[in-house]
Amino acid sequence: MDLNMLLLMVPLGLLSGLLAGLLGIGGGLVMVPVLLWWLPAHGVASADALHVAVATSLAAIVMTAAMSGWSHWRHGAVQLQLIAWLAPALILGSFAATAIVAALSRTALQLFVAGFCLFAAWQLSRPRRAVAGQESIPTISPPWLLAGGSLIGAVSAAVGIGGGSLTVPFLAWRGVSLPRAIATSAVCGLPIALAGSVGYLAQPTAPGLGWGGIGLVALPVALTLGLASLITAPLGAKLAHRLPVLVLRRIFSALLALIALLLFSGAR
């Protein structure tokens, strides 16, 4: 295993785990841009770098989401009745996206996600006392959960994220309090990452991946990122249940705005 790879991927994994626990995201929106910069310098053709970055990010998120979800589960904030409907749709959407992602326009997808992130950032930055302080469990109809889960799973697998940047605003919009939305989103990242990883592993192996490369996944990189994230995911989850809801909303809103700007600037 390359020492230079460890020096970059271990800190990146630590940051990913912290974000996964704190904000309910799998860290993919941090990992993918770094991998896009790193992969072409290590043998992967520029034309394949985005696909490999997305697939490797999802594979790493399997461990990140598992630890983050378990940490939130122990705090009792995960809403099982929502996951029961969301999980099948997330799996279907995520797996289906891996088969068609090569045919998608990267620019169109980046602009779509960027626009959604800006909208979600605006929504979360607005003061909503009823939602932010809500402790009761809202009723969300199965059609909303199935439709939302399918779209979130597909978009997440296509851009290599755990889905938190989509799932948290979706659940908050439907009336779930932010801490519960973050906790539930953390668990939802696992089916997204598992289904997407299986789909990407089944693809033809990208040239230049070298040893440990299967399909579109650079396994050594994914394992390093995932294992490092296990260290900080519990810390992030602990902070998520100690910080005020307003602080969480502002942190998440600022993160989404930053992500949107990065996506807009990277669209060609």
Secondary structure as UniProt FT lines:
FT   HELIX           3..23
FT   HELIX           28..38
FT   HELIX           39..42
FT   HELIX           46..74
FT   TURN            75..76
FT   HELIX           80..100
FT   HELIX           101..103
FT   HELIX           106..125
FT   HELIX           129..132
FT   HELIX           142..159
FT   HELIX           164..173
FT   TURN            174..175
FT   HELIX           178..201
FT   TURN            207..208
FT   TURN            211..212
FT   STRAND          213..214
FT   TURN            215..216
FT   STRAND          217..218
FT   HELIX           219..240
FT   TURN            241..242
FT   HELIX           245..266
//
